[in-house]
Amino acid sequence: MQRAIDQIKIQTAKQYKPAPAPPTRRQITGWTVEQVGPQMWVVFRNSKTQGKQAVMDFPDPGWAESFAAGCNAEHKNPTRMSAASLRNKNKEHLTEDDKAALAALQDGEGI
């Protein structure tokens, strides 16, 4: 009986494989759209190291194209700003409140 239970455990146990790390910004080459069914379009992320990976599927080609275009635009011109870039922002564009907050941060105080 125990042998049968051990055999079932062996057959049903999956080997643990850690998922690969996502590709870095430099490894990504872009996003593309492909039709995979009569009413299904999939957006793929293409990278140099991991090849083509499905990201999201859409029932409408316009939605898929819009999503891929947005991903490609964000990849070419990222909008995220780091804390360092915010600290190095031109002083002329800061309001008086921003200047006071920046001075407090530089002095080690909270805002």
C-alpha positions, 0 to 999 in steps of 0.5 A, a space after each residue: 500500500 505504501 509503495 502505491 502511495 509513494 508512486 502516486 506522490 512521484 507521479 503528481 509532484 512537479 519539479 520546482 523551477 524558478 521563473 526566469 527574471 524578466 528581461 531588462 529594459 536593454 534586452 527588450 526589443 519591442 511589443 508586437 500583436 498577432 492574431 491567434 484565433 478568430 476573435 483573439 489578438 495577443 500582445 507579445 513582448 520581444 526580448 533578445 534573451 528570452 524571445 517572444 513572450 505573451 503579455 496579454 490577450 484582447 478580443 479586439 485588434 484595436 485594443 491590442 494595437 493600442 496597448 502595444 503602441 503604448 508599451 512601445 512609446 513608453 519603452 522609447 521615452 520612459 516617463 518614470 522619474 527617479 528621486 535623484 532626477 527630482 532632486 536635480 530638477 532645475 531650481 527655476 521650475 520649483 515653487 516656493 513650497 517645493 524649494 522649502 521642502 527640498 531644503 528641509 530634505 537636504 537638512 535631514 528634516 521631514 517635509 
